[in-house]
Amino acid sequence: MLGDILLINDMHKEAACAIKEYVLKDLEKLENGHRYVVSISGESGSGKSELAHSLGKILQQNNVRAKVIHTDNYYKIPPLLREEWRRSKGIDKVGIKEYDWIRINRTIRDFREAQECMIPCIDLIPEQVDKLITDFSKIDLLVMDGLYAIKTNDVDLRIFIDLTYHETKINQIIRMKEAMSDFRLEILEQEHKNVVSLKPLADLIVDKSYQIIDTNNNNIEKCELTSEK
């Protein structure tokens, strides 16, 4: 998203470093040239974008060229119309089905096939959806983050950040992508129910202290943070 505010700190970088070690080890088991996809889900303010950005940067330092795509750009209803649509349809319509899954899966397909792809990108200042063209042939690894990103098909690694919107209020206030109101709180509660339902899909859990837990009981190696280039 254009105009988004990222609040990156050491906990995001350390978690990304641990995930990077997991990804590199996973890539060693796969065919050379495998086009790897990571998805990251979590509630509003949990640090999805910060973790995705940090992971992309640290992979770049390890000669893996990553691209981060925010699946919250793929809502069926554009930002300026979304609140009115939600009010008219009812709060129970908020959730996983609001995403344009056909378009998301097409983006994954284009990455797998190393094609050029047109992707949506929300500009948060005018609240409009722009169209960007990216050349996936120059990208080694795709990171997709968003509320429901781990629901995406054909993903190699699914990561779930186990923080609720109750625990991330300060981040939501600072980033202020949407004005806080009683209706916004209803939306956050409905999103909470949808996001939590995806936790069983995760391969890795980022716990409340931002430590990485492997749901398949594999060891997560510690790694030393290096200075960014």
VENRA-V338468 format. One record per run of one state. SS is the DSSP state (H for helix, E for strand, C for the rest). FROM is the first residue (numbers start at 1). LEN is the number of residues. If there is no record, write none. Layout:
BEGIN
ss->SS from->FROM len->LEN
ss->SS from->FROM len->LEN
END
This chain:
BEGIN
ss->C from->1 len->1
ss->E from->2 len->1
ss->C from->3 len->7
ss->H from->10 len->20
ss->C from->30 len->6
ss->E from->36 len->6
ss->C from->42 len->6
ss->H from->48 len->14
ss->C from->62 len->4
ss->E from->66 len->5
ss->H from->71 len->4
ss->E from->75 len->1
ss->C from->76 len->3
ss->H from->79 len->11
ss->C from->90 len->1
ss->H from->91 len->3
ss->C from->94 len->2
ss->H from->96 len->3
ss->E from->99 len->1
ss->C from->100 len->1
ss->H from->101 len->12
ss->C from->113 len->3
ss->E from->116 len->8
ss->C from->124 len->4
ss->E from->128 len->8
ss->H from->136 len->3
ss->C from->139 len->2
ss->E from->141 len->5
ss->C from->146 len->3
ss->H from->149 len->3
ss->C from->152 len->5
ss->E from->157 len->5
ss->C from->162 len->3
ss->H from->165 len->11
ss->C from->176 len->6
ss->H from->182 len->15
ss->C from->197 len->2
ss->H from->199 len->3
ss->C from->202 len->2
ss->E from->204 len->3
ss->C from->207 len->5
ss->E from->212 len->3
ss->C from->215 len->15
END
